[in-house]
Amino acid sequence: MILTVDQVGDLLDEIAESFPSALFQGLNGGVCLQEEALPDPEFREVYILGEYCHDCLGLYINLYYGSFAVLAEQEEWNRETWLEELRITLAHELTHHLEHLSGLHALDDRDAEELAIWRAEYQGDS
């Protein structure tokens, strides 16, 4: 099931409202749903679902509708899978936000370790 970007935006709003508002403190750029897909620069078959950004524009989260849509088509998602994947991704990016505010980087480290393992396995299969 492929949802439209507007439908995903509505689901994302519903999910965000279910989280405690304290998690969004300091997130001055909010949560943005970008229409495009974001392939990994090194592995075009892999799509980035979300990213926590802290730059000259402020602190914000981008979620990539196109990346979710590619996976939804490949894996034949239903509405519940969309909800679960959006919730997991938003929670993950909010964790990056909270760690950034606290000066921590445990999730960044874990993401880097998991990516290194995945890349080693993927490159070993090629």
DRENDREN-960287 format. One record per residue (C-alpha): chain; residue number from 1; x, y, z; residue in three letters. Coordinates in nm, 3 decimals, always signed. Example, Ala and Ser with C-alpha at 12.3 -4.5 7.8 and 13.67 -1.06 7.14 Angstrom:
BEGIN
(A, 1, (+1.230, -0.450, +0.780), ALA);
(A, 2, (+1.367, -0.106, +0.714), SER);
***
This chain:
BEGIN
(A, 1, (+0.000, +0.000, +0.000), MET);
(A, 2, (+0.148, +0.330, -0.107), ILE);
(A, 3, (+0.014, +0.627, +0.087), LEU);
(A, 4, (+0.026, +0.979, -0.052), THR);
(A, 5, (+0.259, +1.234, +0.099), VAL);
(A, 6, (-0.045, +1.409, +0.248), ASP);
(A, 7, (-0.165, +1.086, +0.410), GLN);
(A, 8, (+0.181, +1.024, +0.553), VAL);
(A, 9, (+0.192, +1.382, +0.680), GLY);
(A, 10, (-0.136, +1.323, +0.863), ASP);
(A, 11, (-0.004, +0.998, +1.015), LEU);
(A, 12, (+0.316, +1.171, +1.119), LEU);
(A, 13, (+0.118, +1.449, +1.289), ASP);
(A, 14, (-0.087, +1.185, +1.473), GLU);
(A, 15, (+0.229, +1.004, +1.584), ILE);
(A, 16, (+0.407, +1.323, +1.693), ALA);
(A, 17, (+0.107, +1.427, +1.901), GLU);
(A, 18, (+0.124, +1.094, +2.086), SER);
(A, 19, (+0.479, +1.169, +2.208), PHE);
(A, 20, (+0.539, +1.387, +2.516), PRO);
(A, 21, (+0.585, +1.750, +2.415), SER);
(A, 22, (+0.905, +1.768, +2.622), ALA);
(A, 23, (+1.080, +1.557, +2.357), LEU);
(A, 24, (+1.035, +1.839, +2.106), PHE);
(A, 25, (+1.181, +2.116, +2.326), GLN);
(A, 26, (+1.463, +2.294, +2.149), GLY);
(A, 27, (+1.367, +2.143, +1.814), LEU);
(A, 28, (+1.324, +2.490, +1.668), ASN);
(A, 29, (+1.290, +2.368, +1.308), GLY);
(A, 30, (+1.036, +2.100, +1.395), GLY);
(A, 31, (+0.977, +1.778, +1.210), VAL);
(A, 32, (+0.973, +1.814, +0.832), CYS);
(A, 33, (+0.837, +1.559, +0.587), LEU);
(A, 34, (+1.042, +1.588, +0.269), GLN);
(A, 35, (+0.883, +1.451, -0.049), GLU);
(A, 36, (+1.196, +1.304, -0.201), GLU);
(A, 37, (+1.369, +0.974, -0.143), ALA);
(A, 38, (+1.721, +0.993, +0.000), LEU);
(A, 39, (+1.943, +0.707, -0.119), PRO);
(A, 40, (+2.256, +0.636, +0.082), ASP);
(A, 41, (+2.543, +0.808, -0.103), PRO);
(A, 42, (+2.754, +0.489, -0.095), GLU);
(A, 43, (+2.482, +0.229, -0.150), PHE);
(A, 44, (+2.209, +0.356, -0.380), ARG);
(A, 45, (+1.991, +0.052, -0.299), GLU);
(A, 46, (+1.963, +0.166, +0.064), VAL);
(A, 47, (+1.739, +0.457, +0.158), TYR);
(A, 48, (+1.772, +0.697, +0.449), ILE);
(A, 49, (+1.435, +0.733, +0.621), LEU);
(A, 50, (+1.518, +1.021, +0.852), GLY);
(A, 51, (+1.793, +1.241, +0.984), GLU);
(A, 52, (+1.846, +1.472, +1.276), TYR);
(A, 53, (+1.992, +1.801, +1.161), CYS);
(A, 54, (+2.172, +2.068, +1.359), HIS);
(A, 55, (+2.310, +2.336, +1.133), ASP);
(A, 56, (+2.278, +2.706, +1.054), CYS);
(A, 57, (+1.902, +2.658, +1.009), LEU);
(A, 58, (+1.863, +2.528, +1.365), GLY);
(A, 59, (+1.766, +2.193, +1.512), LEU);
(A, 60, (+1.520, +1.987, +1.309), TYR);
(A, 61, (+1.427, +1.642, +1.190), ILE);
(A, 62, (+1.377, +1.547, +0.827), ASN);
(A, 63, (+1.179, +1.237, +0.736), LEU);
(A, 64, (+1.187, +1.131, +0.370), TYR);
(A, 65, (+0.850, +1.031, +0.228), TYR);
(A, 66, (+1.008, +0.897, -0.091), GLY);
(A, 67, (+1.237, +0.663, +0.103), SER);
(A, 68, (+0.943, +0.525, +0.301), PHE);
(A, 69, (+0.742, +0.485, -0.022), ALA);
(A, 70, (+1.020, +0.286, -0.191), VAL);
(A, 71, (+1.032, +0.044, +0.104), LEU);
(A, 72, (+0.652, +0.029, +0.125), ALA);
(A, 73, (+0.635, -0.077, -0.238), GLU);
(A, 74, (+0.919, -0.331, -0.208), GLN);
(A, 75, (+0.784, -0.485, +0.112), GLU);
(A, 76, (+0.409, -0.443, +0.045), GLU);
(A, 77, (+0.336, -0.239, +0.358), TRP);
(A, 78, (-0.011, -0.191, +0.501), ASN);
(A, 79, (-0.128, +0.110, +0.704), ARG);
(A, 80, (-0.006, -0.045, +1.031), GLU);
(A, 81, (+0.343, -0.095, +0.889), THR);
(A, 82, (+0.350, +0.268, +0.778), TRP);
(A, 83, (+0.254, +0.374, +1.132), LEU);
(A, 84, (+0.516, +0.149, +1.291), GLU);
(A, 85, (+0.798, +0.258, +1.059), GLU);
(A, 86, (+0.715, +0.627, +1.099), LEU);
(A, 87, (+0.693, +0.592, +1.478), ARG);
(A, 88, (+1.024, +0.404, +1.503), ILE);
(A, 89, (+1.201, +0.653, +1.277), THR);
(A, 90, (+1.065, +0.959, +1.457), LEU);
(A, 91, (+1.158, +0.810, +1.797), ALA);
(A, 92, (+1.508, +0.734, +1.668), HIS);
(A, 93, (+1.560, +1.089, +1.541), GLU);
(A, 94, (+1.419, +1.239, +1.861), LEU);
(A, 95, (+1.673, +1.032, +2.053), THR);
(A, 96, (+1.947, +1.191, +1.845), HIS);
(A, 97, (+1.798, +1.531, +1.933), HIS);
(A, 98, (+1.791, +1.461, +2.307), LEU);
(A, 99, (+2.144, +1.324, +2.302), GLU);
(A, 100, (+2.264, +1.631, +2.110), HIS);
(A, 101, (+2.109, +1.860, +2.371), LEU);
(A, 102, (+2.275, +1.658, +2.647), SER);
(A, 103, (+2.615, +1.643, +2.481), GLY);
(A, 104, (+2.591, +1.266, +2.439), LEU);
(A, 105, (+2.649, +1.056, +2.130), HIS);
(A, 106, (+2.571, +0.693, +2.219), ALA);
(A, 107, (+2.312, +0.655, +1.942), LEU);
(A, 108, (+2.548, +0.813, +1.686), ASP);
(A, 109, (+2.814, +0.562, +1.791), ASP);
(A, 110, (+2.571, +0.269, +1.769), ARG);
(A, 111, (+2.445, +0.383, +1.429), ASP);
(A, 112, (+2.804, +0.406, +1.302), ALA);
(A, 113, (+2.888, +0.058, +1.436), GLU);
(A, 114, (+2.578, -0.097, +1.281), GLU);
(A, 115, (+2.644, +0.076, +0.950), LEU);
(A, 116, (+3.006, -0.046, +0.948), ALA);
(A, 117, (+2.890, -0.403, +1.012), ILE);
(A, 118, (+2.624, -0.380, +0.744), TRP);
(A, 119, (+2.868, -0.235, +0.490), ARG);
(A, 120, (+3.127, -0.505, +0.563), ALA);
(A, 121, (+2.864, -0.776, +0.514), GLU);
(A, 122, (+2.723, -0.608, +0.201), TYR);
(A, 123, (+3.065, -0.558, +0.044), GLN);
(A, 124, (+3.153, -0.920, +0.126), GLY);
(A, 125, (+2.850, -1.033, -0.077), ASP);
(A, 126, (+2.942, -0.835, -0.388), SER);
***
